[in-house]
Amino acid sequence: THTNTRLRSPFVLPPSGAPAPERATMPSTFGFGGKAVDMKKLFSSGEDALDEAIEEDMKELLALDMVKIEKEDVKFEDIPKPRVANVVSKMDLKTELELRNVAAKCRNVVYNPKRNAALVLRIRTPKTTALVYHTGKVTLMGNRKVEESRLAGKKITRIMQKIGYENAKFSNFQVTNILGTAAVPFQIRLQALSDGHKDYANFMPDMFPGLTYRMVDPRVVLIIHVSGKMMIMGAKVPEHIHKAFRDIFPVLKQFKK
């Protein structure tokens, strides 16, 4: 026959006449990983022995990843500085071009007028990708230094002169955008940052995982991710990248996880 047995709650008193449960006692030994420590002997041997035992147990806890010690305060001087990832610039050759003719006479060229009105021209040194328009306007990208972008513009001017456009001139060179990358060694609470800086920050996690922060001085845009990595866009000189990162660092520290 099947009998119904109910588990007795530990908070219910035993029935009358039943033997009283044994009283819990403090264990005489304590330790981790099967290593027992005599508590009476430990406390009677003085503070030095106690401190030594605590230190050993803390080491075992850290090894088991059961305890995490807060890292020291991160200083700006101790983290890697931002680097320039791409320089975008423009120039004018001061002459109109027949792009089909240019594509026929130049190497490393892609020209598909049905897809793009510009001719894509690549040079190896310095490594640059250029968009050449029939009006003579040229957009340069792919460099990490302004000097390299300027040198690439001069080389493209020389190429055009060699293929028959002798009136081509290197003129109106201007940096339009410098893209930089940087990172901080801690995670960031993006929603709290957005709420605290509503005039500058925009965070819509359903559409894009990064937070957009528009800085006034220098006039750049930062795309900040929860991991601490960020992109800095819109700078005109490399110094703006470094200044923007230096100015945003104390703000990010206020909202670190």
PLY file of the C-alpha trace (Angstrom):
ply
format ascii 1.0
element vertex 257
property float x
property float y
property float z
element edge 256
property int vertex1
property int vertex2
end_header
0.00 0.00 0.00
1.12 3.53 -0.72
1.41 5.81 2.29
1.52 9.57 2.11
4.61 10.94 3.85
5.01 14.66 4.44
8.37 16.24 4.91
8.61 17.85 8.32
9.61 21.52 8.25
12.74 22.27 10.29
10.79 25.10 11.96
8.07 22.78 13.36
8.58 21.57 16.94
8.91 17.78 17.35
5.94 15.95 18.90
5.83 15.49 22.65
7.85 12.54 23.86
10.27 12.66 20.88
13.98 13.05 21.68
15.28 16.62 21.42
17.55 17.29 18.42
21.24 17.65 19.04
22.51 21.18 19.53
24.66 22.54 16.72
28.25 23.19 17.75
31.03 25.26 16.24
33.35 23.03 14.20
36.75 22.60 15.73
38.44 22.72 12.35
38.13 25.11 9.42
39.80 25.46 6.05
39.57 25.19 2.26
40.43 22.47 -0.18
40.46 19.73 2.45
43.10 21.53 4.53
41.83 21.62 8.13
42.94 24.18 10.71
42.63 23.62 14.48
40.64 26.67 15.58
41.50 26.46 19.29
45.19 26.15 18.53
44.99 28.96 15.99
43.36 31.51 18.30
45.66 30.63 21.20
48.81 31.11 19.11
48.36 34.88 18.70
47.44 37.44 16.02
50.39 36.66 13.71
49.28 33.07 13.18
45.69 34.22 12.63
46.72 36.80 10.04
48.84 34.20 8.27
45.93 31.75 8.11
43.57 34.42 6.81
46.07 35.39 4.12
46.42 31.75 3.01
42.66 31.32 2.86
42.30 34.53 0.84
44.83 33.23 -1.66
42.78 30.06 -2.07
39.58 32.08 -2.51
41.21 34.21 -5.19
42.47 31.08 -6.92
38.92 29.68 -6.90
37.64 33.04 -8.28
35.31 33.35 -5.27
36.62 36.77 -4.26
37.53 39.71 -6.48
39.70 42.56 -5.30
38.84 46.00 -6.65
41.57 47.35 -8.90
43.32 50.57 -8.08
41.94 53.77 -9.51
42.75 54.01 -13.22
44.83 57.04 -14.13
44.82 58.72 -17.52
48.61 58.51 -17.75
48.51 54.70 -17.43
46.20 53.88 -20.36
47.12 53.72 -24.07
46.63 56.94 -25.96
44.24 57.12 -28.95
45.58 56.48 -32.41
44.59 57.83 -35.80
42.95 55.13 -37.91
42.04 57.07 -41.06
42.58 60.50 -42.58
40.06 61.71 -45.17
41.02 64.71 -47.28
40.10 66.40 -50.53
41.89 68.30 -53.26
41.27 69.84 -56.68
43.21 69.14 -59.88
41.87 72.35 -61.48
41.05 70.54 -64.72
38.25 68.36 -66.05
38.98 64.67 -66.66
37.71 62.05 -69.06
37.37 59.17 -66.65
37.19 56.46 -69.32
40.50 57.73 -70.67
42.00 57.75 -67.18
40.79 54.19 -66.55
42.34 53.01 -69.83
45.76 54.52 -69.11
46.16 53.92 -65.36
46.71 50.76 -63.34
44.95 49.80 -60.10
41.79 51.53 -61.25
38.13 50.58 -60.91
35.58 52.50 -62.95
31.93 51.48 -63.21
29.83 54.54 -64.10
26.57 52.61 -63.60
27.34 52.10 -59.92
29.55 55.06 -59.03
30.18 58.38 -60.71
33.74 58.44 -59.40
36.77 56.50 -60.54
38.50 54.51 -57.77
42.28 54.85 -57.96
44.63 53.06 -55.54
48.31 53.74 -54.97
50.66 51.59 -52.92
53.02 54.10 -51.33
51.63 55.70 -49.31
48.75 53.21 -49.24
45.80 55.33 -50.39
42.41 54.98 -52.02
41.27 57.96 -54.09
37.88 58.82 -55.57
38.48 60.86 -58.73
35.59 62.82 -60.27
35.32 64.17 -63.82
35.34 67.73 -62.45
38.87 67.22 -61.14
37.81 66.89 -57.50
39.59 64.10 -55.61
38.81 62.52 -52.25
41.69 60.74 -50.49
41.31 58.17 -47.72
43.16 55.32 -46.03
46.14 57.20 -44.57
47.04 57.51 -40.90
48.97 60.75 -41.17
48.10 64.08 -42.76
51.55 64.21 -44.39
50.91 60.86 -46.09
47.57 62.07 -47.43
49.20 65.21 -48.80
51.95 63.15 -50.46
49.33 60.84 -52.02
47.56 63.89 -53.49
50.78 65.09 -55.09
51.44 61.63 -56.56
47.96 61.50 -58.09
48.52 64.94 -59.60
51.76 63.69 -61.17
49.98 60.61 -62.55
47.38 62.78 -64.26
50.09 64.95 -65.77
51.85 61.87 -67.17
48.72 60.51 -68.92
48.07 63.76 -70.77
46.46 66.22 -68.33
49.40 68.60 -68.18
47.31 71.38 -66.66
46.55 69.31 -63.57
47.65 71.06 -60.37
47.79 70.05 -56.74
45.55 72.66 -55.12
43.03 73.28 -52.35
44.21 70.37 -50.22
42.07 70.14 -47.08
41.56 67.54 -44.35
37.83 66.88 -43.98
37.76 64.14 -41.33
40.17 62.30 -39.06
38.96 59.05 -37.49
40.59 57.94 -34.24
40.17 54.90 -32.01
40.67 54.64 -28.25
39.66 52.51 -25.26
39.42 52.69 -21.47
40.16 49.64 -19.26
36.70 49.42 -17.74
33.09 48.94 -18.82
30.68 51.87 -19.00
27.03 52.26 -17.95
25.79 53.77 -21.20
22.20 54.36 -20.11
23.31 56.26 -17.00
25.74 58.29 -19.12
22.95 59.15 -21.56
20.62 60.21 -18.74
23.30 62.33 -17.09
24.41 64.10 -20.30
21.17 64.48 -22.23
22.36 67.60 -24.06
25.30 65.77 -25.62
24.60 62.02 -25.50
22.16 59.91 -27.48
21.68 56.21 -26.71
19.13 54.00 -28.48
20.15 50.39 -27.79
17.30 48.96 -29.88
18.76 50.55 -33.00
22.52 50.73 -32.30
24.56 49.31 -29.38
26.84 52.34 -29.13
26.25 55.70 -27.49
26.72 58.83 -29.61
28.35 61.70 -27.73
28.63 65.07 -29.51
31.40 67.17 -28.02
31.42 70.94 -28.46
35.14 71.69 -28.02
36.69 70.15 -30.00
33.78 69.64 -32.35
33.89 65.87 -32.71
31.54 62.90 -32.37
32.38 59.92 -30.17
30.81 56.48 -30.59
31.21 54.81 -27.18
30.56 51.12 -26.51
29.85 49.40 -23.20
33.22 47.60 -23.38
35.05 50.93 -23.15
36.09 51.02 -26.80
35.25 54.12 -28.82
35.65 55.88 -32.15
36.32 59.61 -32.44
35.16 61.20 -35.69
35.03 64.63 -37.24
38.41 65.96 -36.13
40.33 68.27 -38.45
43.75 67.84 -36.83
45.17 64.86 -34.86
45.40 67.01 -31.71
41.59 67.13 -31.57
41.51 63.32 -31.21
43.81 63.43 -28.18
42.02 66.39 -26.60
38.60 64.78 -26.99
39.80 61.57 -25.34
41.44 63.49 -22.51
38.24 65.47 -21.89
35.87 62.48 -22.02
37.98 60.25 -19.75
36.89 61.78 -16.39
33.27 61.66 -17.56
33.53 57.95 -18.36
35.09 57.25 -14.97
31.97 58.59 -13.28
29.85 56.00 -15.11
32.10 52.93 -15.03
30.53 49.63 -13.99
0 1
1 2
2 3
3 4
4 5
5 6
6 7
7 8
8 9
9 10
10 11
11 12
12 13
13 14
14 15
15 16
16 17
17 18
18 19
19 20
20 21
21 22
22 23
23 24
24 25
25 26
26 27
27 28
28 29
29 30
30 31
31 32
32 33
33 34
34 35
35 36
36 37
37 38
38 39
39 40
40 41
41 42
42 43
43 44
44 45
45 46
46 47
47 48
48 49
49 50
50 51
51 52
52 53
53 54
54 55
55 56
56 57
57 58
58 59
59 60
60 61
61 62
62 63
63 64
64 65
65 66
66 67
67 68
68 69
69 70
70 71
71 72
72 73
73 74
74 75
75 76
76 77
77 78
78 79
79 80
80 81
81 82
82 83
83 84
84 85
85 86
86 87
87 88
88 89
89 90
90 91
91 92
92 93
93 94
94 95
95 96
96 97
97 98
98 99
99 100
100 101
101 102
102 103
103 104
104 105
105 106
106 107
107 108
108 109
109 110
110 111
111 112
112 113
113 114
114 115
115 116
116 117
117 118
118 119
119 120
120 121
121 122
122 123
123 124
124 125
125 126
126 127
127 128
128 129
129 130
130 131
131 132
132 133
133 134
134 135
135 136
136 137
137 138
138 139
139 140
140 141
141 142
142 143
143 144
144 145
145 146
146 147
147 148
148 149
149 150
150 151
151 152
152 153
153 154
154 155
155 156
156 157
157 158
158 159
159 160
160 161
161 162
162 163
163 164
164 165
165 166
166 167
167 168
168 169
169 170
170 171
171 172
172 173
173 174
174 175
175 176
176 177
177 178
178 179
179 180
180 181
181 182
182 183
183 184
184 185
185 186
186 187
187 188
188 189
189 190
190 191
191 192
192 193
193 194
194 195
195 196
196 197
197 198
198 199
199 200
200 201
201 202
202 203
203 204
204 205
205 206
206 207
207 208
208 209
209 210
210 211
211 212
212 213
213 214
214 215
215 216
216 217
217 218
218 219
219 220
220 221
221 222
222 223
223 224
224 225
225 226
226 227
227 228
228 229
229 230
230 231
231 232
232 233
233 234
234 235
235 236
236 237
237 238
238 239
239 240
240 241
241 242
242 243
243 244
244 245
245 246
246 247
247 248
248 249
249 250
250 251
251 252
252 253
253 254
254 255
255 256
